[in-house]
Amino acid sequence: MTGPYDGTGRKVDSLAELARSIEPERDLWPTIEASLGRVEAAAPAASDANLIPPRRRRARLTWLAAAAMLASVAVGVWIGRSVLPDVGVPAGVGAATDATTFDAAYVNDPRYQRERAALLRSLPARLEALPPPARAKVLASLATIRKAKQDLESALGKDPGNALLQELLVDTYQDEMRALTDVREASDAGRGV
């Protein structure tokens, strides 16, 4: 016999021809019940996690998550303090005094100081070699950088331990060096900025 047939051996062409219900030849429940009993007997004892009420389990997970977040923040602060340089205020300069005299430890590098001084000495002559629009652009950029440095140094004078302000100040010093170097390269090559 090939094809679909009902339980009596008759060929079926559509689902409507099938009987709505077919009674099993014997009662299947005693066999199912015995099988379930064997599975329950073989199952291991309930774990401790299943014995804790769901509300206490949620509270425990909340506390564990809070502890993990606190540990992450502590590690981040520790890494930040060990990576960023210390910032100091020179002797005789308090937070309430002239903040523009603020001295950052990472700006005291002698090589940086020499390179910056050389670039600043040659700046007027190099600006003269640039076309007027490029010169105006460079002067505006340097004025913006100078103002940003003053603002950041002032803010760091009030909050010397602020890592974000320290990083922004370092970025501003790097921007100034980039601008001064670009002016040198542009005037050496005879092209505009």
N, C-alpha and C positions, 0 to 999 in steps of 0.2 A: 504494500500500500504506500503510495506516494501522495503528497499533497495534504491539505488540511482535512482531518476527519474528527468527528465528535467521539465521545466515549463509547458509542455503540457500534462504531465502524462505518457509519454513514458519512459520505463526503459532504463538506460544508463549503458553500460558495460565498457566504457573507457572515458577519458577526451576529446578525439578527437570527440566524438559524441555530446558533448555539443555545443550550439550555441556560436559564438564568442562574440556577444554583445546582450544584451536584453534591450530594451527600457522600462523605467518605465511607468506605466499606466497613471501617472499624473506628472506634473512638480514639483519637490521637492524643488527647490531653494527658492520660497517665504516663505515656512515654516522654512527653515534653517536660512534665513536672519532675520526673525522675532525673532527667538530664540536667535540669536547673539545679536540683539538689546536689548533684555530683559537682557541678561547677562552683557552687557556693562553698562546699566543703573544701575544695582544692584551692580556693582563693586565699591569698595571704591576709594576715590581720591588717586592719585599717592603719594607715600611716598617721604620724602625729599631726601632719598638716591638715588631714581630714577631720581631726578631732577638735581643732581650733574653730570657733564660730567665725563665720564670714566677716562680721563686723570687726572683730579683734584682728583678723588676718589683714584686713584693709588698713587698719590703724598701724599695724606693724610695718606694712609695705610703705605707708606714708612716711613713717619715721626713718626707715631705711633710705628712702629716696631723698629726704631732707639731709640726712647725714652724708650721703654721697655727693650732693650738691655742695655742701659746706666743705667737704674735703677737696672737691674740685676747685673751689674758689681759693682755698688756702694754698693749694699747689700752684695755682696761677699767680697769686701774689708773691709766693716764694720765688718762683721762676722770674717774675718781673723785677723783683728787687735784686736778684743775682745777675741779671743780664744788663739792666740799665745802669749807667754810671751814677755814682753819688753826686748830688748837686750841693754845693756849699755856698754860703754867703760869706764874703770876706769879713775879716775882723773889723769891728767898728760899724758895720752896716746892719741895721736891724730891719725887721719886716716893715716897719712904719717909716723908715727913712727913704732916701732917693733910690727907687727900685731900678733905675736905669744903670746903676753901678753894679748891678748883679753880675756875678762871675760864675759861669758854669764850668765845671771841671772838664767837660769834653771839648771846650773851646781853647784850652790852654796848651794844646799840642803844639810844640815849636814848629814842626813842619807845616802845619795848617796856618799858623800865624805868619811864617815867612812867605808862603805861597799867596796868601790873601793880601799881604802888604805889597808884594811885587805886582799883583794884578791891579790893586788900587792905585799904585804909583803910575802905572802905564795907562790907566783908564782914560784920562783926559786926552792924551795924544791919540789913542785908538778911537775914541768917540769922534774926534775931528776927521778921521779918515772915513767915517761912515757917511752914507747919504743922509740928508736931514730926516726923512721919515723913519729910517732905521734908528737914528740917534734918539729921536723922540720916543720911540718904542722902548729902547733900552733904558733911557732915563726914567720913564714911567714905571718900568718893571723894577728897577733898582729902588725907586722911591717906595713902591708898594712893599717890597721885601724889607726895607729899612723900617717902615712903619710896623710891619708884622713882628719884626724882631723886638722892637721897643715894647709893643703890646705884650708879647709873650714874656719878655724879661720882667716887665712890671707885674704881670700875673704870677710869675714864679717867685718874685720877691715877696708876695703875699702868701703863697702856698708852695714852698720849695720842694716838698715831697711829692708833688703831683706828677705822676709818671706820664700822663697824657700830654701835659704842657711841656715836659722835658722832651718828649718825642717830637712834638710839633716844632719846638725850637731847633732841635737838631735838623729836622727836615728843612726849616727856613734857612739855616746856615748852608745846607747843601744846595738849596735853590740859589742862594746868592753866589756860591762858588760856580755853579753851573752857568749862571748868567754872565759872570765875569769871564769865565773860560770861553763861552760862546762869543763874547765880544772880541777877545784876543784872536780866536780862530777866524772869525769873520773878517777882521781887519788884516790879518796875515794873508788870507786868501783873496782879499780884495772884493769880497762879496758882502752883501747886506745880511742882517740878522733875520 
